[in-house]
């Protein structure tokens, strides 16, 4: 599985979630293929054998780390295995083989009672279907997981009100789900999942059922929340633009396999194969690639302008047009800053123009 170099800031983060060689297979006897001690698995050979013998390998030898405070986006088309993967990570379904560790604890070895406690106290989950209880108010829906924890009424309602304010729904505490728009209902789902203060937050296509404008607003809201809370997040989507907008790193899947892992810039500028290149071909690099993605640490004494690391390349064209050839890049967000030359920016945009010409 190809994996590009991680952004330098990631190397200093603790690993929150570790996934190694995870398989999920459907069929008459999937565990038969994984019970030999010391047997070395050759993923391609085993996947072919499983398929030939009437099994469906939905997840094939998945391995990656998720760092503390990172938005790790798993993306792919329908049937690629992304939702199967997140359900294995949260143990909503059991993997047939591999290891999954949260803060060093082996989730696959956890007992049912231990899993209940982990989900109640360490994990938050938001899905495409809002999953609100229709007979409960916004306040009651948000406080519901705290009730399951055994928290007292006053304390859980105070916590729920705090989360409702955080997602911008203060004043709607007494409303029922049927009285809310789709975007508001999803905000309640987010508030409810955050109420337990999860260490790890799973979001499985949470905005895909929303209209485009509301979806964009929810993405903005999500980024605002993450800027405040610094959660460790596994986010599932089939939308490459959503992935590029939200992700610190992306794992791109196809037919149960992880094809490439990298930052949005790494995926776009150095696709692992033709499939990844085709998948990302229509992404506007000038809007997605940031100055920080191209910055290098080596100082440029001739730098004549300062720019923020999170500025998209299209925002720099006016400065290049004004004659600036070298820029000092100021740290912003996940970017440590550095320096970038106008020639490097123009080379990336020239590559995009050439690619579009070939597609046309």
C-alpha positions as CSV (number, residue, x, y, z in Angstrom):
1,X,0.0,0.0,0.0
2,X,1.7,3.2,-1.1
3,X,1.9,5.9,1.5
4,X,3.5,9.3,0.9
5,X,5.5,11.2,3.5
6,X,3.3,12.7,6.2
7,X,3.3,16.4,6.8
8,X,6.1,17.3,9.2
9,X,3.7,18.4,11.9
10,X,2.1,14.9,12.0
11,X,5.4,13.3,12.9
12,X,5.2,15.0,16.3
13,X,1.7,13.9,17.1
14,X,0.9,10.9,19.2
15,X,-0.8,8.0,17.5
16,X,-4.3,7.8,18.8
17,X,-5.7,4.9,16.7
18,X,-3.6,2.2,15.1
19,X,-4.9,-0.2,12.4
20,X,-2.8,-3.1,11.2
21,X,-3.6,-5.7,8.5
22,X,-7.3,-5.6,9.1
23,X,-9.6,-7.9,7.0
24,X,-13.3,-8.2,6.8
25,X,-14.6,-11.1,4.7
26,X,-18.2,-12.2,4.1
27,X,-19.0,-15.7,3.2
28,X,-19.6,-19.3,4.5
29,X,-16.4,-19.7,6.6
30,X,-14.2,-16.6,6.4
31,X,-12.3,-17.3,9.7
32,X,-11.0,-20.5,8.3
33,X,-8.5,-18.5,6.2
34,X,-7.0,-16.7,9.2
35,X,-6.7,-19.3,11.9
36,X,-3.2,-20.7,11.0
37,X,-0.6,-19.5,13.5
38,X,2.5,-17.9,12.0
39,X,1.1,-18.1,8.5
40,X,2.3,-15.2,6.4
41,X,-0.6,-13.6,4.5
42,X,0.0,-12.5,0.9
43,X,-2.9,-10.1,0.4
44,X,-3.3,-10.4,-3.3
45,X,-3.2,-14.2,-3.3
46,X,-5.5,-14.5,-0.4
47,X,-8.0,-12.0,-1.8
48,X,-8.1,-13.9,-5.1
49,X,-8.5,-17.3,-3.3
50,X,-11.3,-15.9,-1.1
51,X,-13.2,-14.6,-4.2
52,X,-12.7,-17.9,-6.1
53,X,-14.1,-19.9,-3.2
54,X,-17.3,-17.8,-2.9
55,X,-16.3,-15.2,-0.3
56,X,-16.5,-11.4,-0.5
57,X,-13.4,-9.7,0.8
58,X,-14.9,-6.3,1.8
59,X,-11.8,-5.1,3.5
60,X,-8.3,-6.2,2.5
61,X,-5.2,-5.8,4.7
62,X,-6.0,-2.2,5.9
63,X,-3.1,-0.5,7.8
64,X,-2.7,3.1,8.9
65,X,-2.3,5.3,12.0
66,X,-4.5,8.2,13.0
67,X,-2.7,10.9,15.0
68,X,-4.1,12.8,18.0
69,X,-6.0,15.9,16.9
70,X,-6.0,14.9,13.2
71,X,-8.9,14.8,10.7
72,X,-8.3,11.5,8.9
73,X,-10.6,11.2,5.9
74,X,-11.4,7.8,4.4
75,X,-12.9,8.2,1.0
76,X,-13.9,6.2,-2.0
77,X,-16.8,5.4,-4.2
78,X,-19.8,3.3,-3.1
79,X,-18.7,-0.3,-2.4
80,X,-15.0,0.7,-1.9
81,X,-15.1,-0.5,1.7
82,X,-14.9,2.8,3.6
83,X,-18.0,2.3,5.7
84,X,-17.0,-1.3,6.4
85,X,-13.7,0.0,7.6
86,X,-15.2,2.6,10.0
87,X,-17.6,0.0,11.4
88,X,-14.6,-2.4,12.1
89,X,-12.7,0.5,13.8
90,X,-15.6,1.1,16.1
91,X,-16.4,-2.6,16.4
92,X,-19.9,-2.2,15.2
93,X,-18.9,-5.2,13.2
94,X,-16.0,-7.6,14.0
95,X,-13.0,-7.8,11.7
96,X,-11.8,-11.3,10.8
97,X,-8.1,-10.5,11.1
98,X,-5.7,-7.8,12.2
99,X,-5.3,-5.4,15.1
100,X,-7.0,-2.2,16.0
101,X,-5.7,-0.2,19.0
102,X,-7.1,2.9,20.7
103,X,-4.5,4.5,23.0
104,X,-2.7,1.2,23.0
105,X,-5.8,-0.8,24.0
106,X,-6.6,-3.7,21.7
107,X,-10.2,-3.1,20.6
108,X,-10.6,-6.5,19.0
109,X,-9.8,-8.2,22.3
110,X,-12.2,-6.0,24.3
111,X,-15.0,-7.8,26.1
112,X,-18.6,-6.7,25.4
113,X,-18.7,-4.9,28.7
114,X,-15.4,-3.1,28.0
115,X,-16.7,-2.1,24.5
116,X,-19.8,-0.6,26.0
117,X,-17.7,1.5,28.3
118,X,-15.3,2.5,25.5
119,X,-18.3,3.6,23.3
120,X,-19.9,5.5,26.1
121,X,-16.8,7.4,27.2
122,X,-14.2,7.4,24.4
123,X,-16.1,7.3,21.1
124,X,-18.5,9.6,19.4
125,X,-20.4,8.6,16.2
126,X,-22.4,10.6,13.7
127,X,-24.0,8.9,10.7
128,X,-25.7,10.0,7.5
129,X,-29.1,9.2,9.0
130,X,-29.5,11.7,11.8
131,X,-30.8,9.0,14.2
132,X,-32.6,11.4,16.5
133,X,-35.3,10.1,18.8
134,X,-38.5,11.8,17.5
135,X,-40.3,11.9,20.9
136,X,-37.4,13.7,22.6
137,X,-36.6,17.4,22.4
138,X,-33.3,18.8,21.2
139,X,-32.1,19.1,24.8
140,X,-33.2,15.5,25.7
141,X,-31.7,14.1,22.5
142,X,-28.4,15.8,23.2
143,X,-28.4,14.6,26.9
144,X,-29.4,11.1,26.1
145,X,-25.9,9.5,26.0
146,X,-25.1,11.2,29.3
147,X,-28.3,9.6,30.8
148,X,-26.9,6.2,29.7
149,X,-23.7,7.0,31.5
150,X,-25.7,7.5,34.7
151,X,-25.0,11.3,34.9
152,X,-27.5,13.2,37.1
153,X,-30.2,15.3,35.5
154,X,-28.9,18.8,36.3
155,X,-25.3,17.9,35.2
156,X,-26.3,16.3,32.0
157,X,-28.7,19.1,31.0
158,X,-26.0,21.7,31.7
159,X,-23.6,19.7,29.5
160,X,-26.2,19.3,26.8
161,X,-26.9,23.0,26.8
162,X,-23.2,23.7,26.4
163,X,-23.0,21.5,23.3
164,X,-26.2,23.0,21.9
165,X,-24.7,26.4,22.1
166,X,-21.4,25.1,20.6
167,X,-23.3,23.9,17.4
168,X,-25.3,27.1,17.2
169,X,-28.7,25.9,18.2
170,X,-29.3,27.8,21.5
171,X,-32.9,28.7,21.7
172,X,-34.1,25.5,20.1
173,X,-33.7,23.3,23.2
174,X,-37.4,22.6,23.5
175,X,-37.9,21.8,19.8
176,X,-38.6,18.3,18.5
177,X,-36.7,16.8,15.5
178,X,-39.8,17.2,13.2
179,X,-39.6,21.0,13.8
180,X,-36.0,21.3,12.6
181,X,-34.5,21.5,9.1
182,X,-32.1,18.8,7.9
183,X,-29.1,20.8,8.8
184,X,-30.4,21.6,12.3
185,X,-31.1,17.9,12.9
186,X,-27.5,17.0,11.9
187,X,-26.3,19.7,14.3
188,X,-28.2,18.0,17.1
189,X,-26.6,14.7,16.1
190,X,-23.2,16.4,16.3
191,X,-24.0,17.9,19.7
192,X,-25.2,14.6,21.0
193,X,-22.0,12.8,19.9
194,X,-19.8,15.5,21.4
195,X,-21.7,15.5,24.8
196,X,-19.7,12.5,26.0
197,X,-16.4,14.3,25.3
198,X,-15.1,11.6,23.0
199,X,-11.4,10.9,22.5
200,X,-12.2,9.6,19.0
201,X,-15.0,10.9,16.7
202,X,-16.3,8.8,13.8
203,X,-18.4,10.6,11.2
204,X,-19.8,8.4,8.3
205,X,-20.9,10.6,5.4
206,X,-22.6,13.0,7.9
207,X,-23.5,15.7,5.4
208,X,-24.3,13.7,2.2
209,X,-28.1,13.8,2.8
210,X,-28.0,17.6,2.9
211,X,-28.6,20.1,0.1
212,X,-25.4,21.5,-1.3
213,X,-25.6,25.0,0.3
214,X,-26.4,23.5,3.7
215,X,-23.7,20.9,3.2
216,X,-21.2,23.7,2.7
217,X,-22.4,25.5,5.8
218,X,-22.1,22.3,7.8
219,X,-18.5,21.8,6.6
220,X,-17.7,25.3,7.8
221,X,-19.3,24.5,11.1
222,X,-17.4,21.3,11.4
223,X,-14.1,23.1,10.7
224,X,-15.0,25.7,13.3
225,X,-15.7,23.1,15.9
226,X,-12.5,21.3,15.2
227,X,-10.5,24.5,15.5
228,X,-12.0,24.8,19.0
229,X,-12.0,21.2,20.2
230,X,-9.0,19.6,18.4
231,X,-10.7,16.1,18.3
232,X,-9.2,13.0,16.7
233,X,-11.6,12.4,13.8
234,X,-12.2,9.6,11.3
235,X,-14.4,11.1,8.6
236,X,-16.0,9.0,5.8
237,X,-17.0,10.6,2.4
238,X,-17.3,9.8,-1.3
239,X,-16.8,13.4,-2.2
240,X,-13.2,14.3,-3.2
241,X,-13.8,18.1,-2.8
242,X,-15.2,17.5,0.7
243,X,-12.2,15.3,1.5
244,X,-9.7,17.9,0.3
245,X,-11.5,20.7,2.2
246,X,-11.6,18.9,5.6
247,X,-8.7,16.5,5.7
248,X,-5.3,16.6,7.3
249,X,-4.7,13.3,5.5
250,X,-6.8,11.2,3.2
251,X,-6.9,7.4,2.8
252,X,-8.3,6.6,-0.7
253,X,-10.0,3.2,-1.1
254,X,-11.0,1.0,-4.0
255,X,-12.5,-2.5,-3.9
256,X,-11.7,-3.0,-0.2
257,X,-8.1,-1.8,-0.4
258,X,-6.4,1.4,0.7
259,X,-4.7,2.6,-2.5
260,X,-3.0,5.7,-1.2
261,X,-2.6,7.7,2.1
262,X,-1.4,11.3,2.1
263,X,-2.3,14.9,2.6
264,X,-4.7,16.4,0.1
265,X,-1.7,18.0,-1.7
266,X,0.2,14.7,-1.8
267,X,-2.8,12.9,-3.2
268,X,-3.4,15.5,-5.9
269,X,0.2,16.2,-6.9
270,X,1.6,12.7,-6.6
271,X,-1.2,10.2,-7.3
272,X,-0.2,6.6,-6.6
273,X,-1.7,5.2,-9.8
274,X,-3.9,5.9,-12.7
275,X,-7.1,5.3,-10.7
276,X,-6.2,8.0,-8.1
277,X,-5.2,10.4,-10.9
278,X,-8.6,9.9,-12.6
279,X,-10.4,10.2,-9.3
280,X,-8.8,13.6,-8.6
281,X,-8.5,14.9,-12.2
282,X,-11.3,17.4,-11.9
283,X,-10.2,19.0,-8.6
284,X,-9.2,22.6,-9.0
285,X,-5.7,22.7,-7.6
286,X,-5.6,26.5,-7.4
287,X,-8.4,26.4,-4.9
288,X,-7.4,23.3,-2.9
289,X,-3.5,23.5,-2.7
290,X,-2.4,25.9,0.0
291,X,0.9,27.8,0.2
292,X,1.9,25.6,3.2
293,X,1.6,22.5,1.0
294,X,4.5,23.8,-1.2
295,X,6.6,25.5,1.5
296,X,10.1,24.4,2.2
297,X,12.2,25.0,5.3
298,X,15.2,26.5,3.6
299,X,15.2,30.3,4.0
300,X,15.0,32.5,0.9
301,X,16.9,35.7,1.6
302,X,15.2,37.4,-1.4
303,X,11.7,36.8,-0.1
304,X,9.8,40.0,-0.6
305,X,6.3,39.2,0.7
306,X,4.7,37.3,3.5
307,X,1.7,35.1,3.0
308,X,-0.3,32.8,5.3
309,X,0.3,29.1,4.9
310,X,-3.4,28.4,4.6
311,X,-3.9,30.7,1.6
312,X,-5.0,28.9,-1.6
313,X,-2.7,29.3,-4.6
314,X,-5.3,31.3,-6.5
315,X,-5.2,34.0,-3.8
316,X,-1.4,34.5,-4.5
317,X,-1.7,35.2,-8.2
318,X,-2.1,38.9,-7.7
319,X,1.1,39.1,-5.7
320,X,2.9,37.1,-8.4
321,X,1.5,39.5,-11.0
322,X,2.8,42.4,-9.0
323,X,6.3,41.0,-9.3
324,X,6.9,39.0,-6.1
325,X,9.0,35.9,-6.9
326,X,9.7,34.5,-3.4
327,X,7.5,34.4,-0.3
328,X,7.9,33.8,3.4
329,X,5.1,31.5,4.4
330,X,3.7,32.2,7.9
331,X,2.5,29.2,10.1
332,X,-1.2,28.6,10.1
333,X,-3.4,25.7,11.1
334,X,-1.5,22.4,10.5
335,X,1.2,24.1,8.4
336,X,4.5,25.0,10.1
337,X,5.3,27.6,7.5
338,X,8.5,28.1,5.5
339,X,9.3,29.6,2.1
340,X,8.0,29.1,-1.4
341,X,9.0,30.4,-4.8
342,X,6.6,31.8,-7.4
343,X,8.1,29.4,-9.9
344,X,6.9,26.4,-7.8
345,X,3.4,27.8,-7.6
346,X,3.3,28.4,-11.3
347,X,4.6,24.9,-12.0
348,X,1.7,23.4,-10.0
349,X,-0.8,25.5,-11.8
350,X,0.8,24.8,-15.2
351,X,0.5,21.0,-14.4
352,X,-3.2,21.5,-13.7
353,X,-3.6,23.4,-17.0
354,X,-1.8,20.6,-18.9
355,X,-3.9,17.9,-17.2
356,X,-7.2,19.7,-18.1
357,X,-6.1,20.1,-21.7
358,X,-5.4,16.3,-21.9
359,X,-8.9,15.6,-20.3
360,X,-10.5,18.0,-22.7
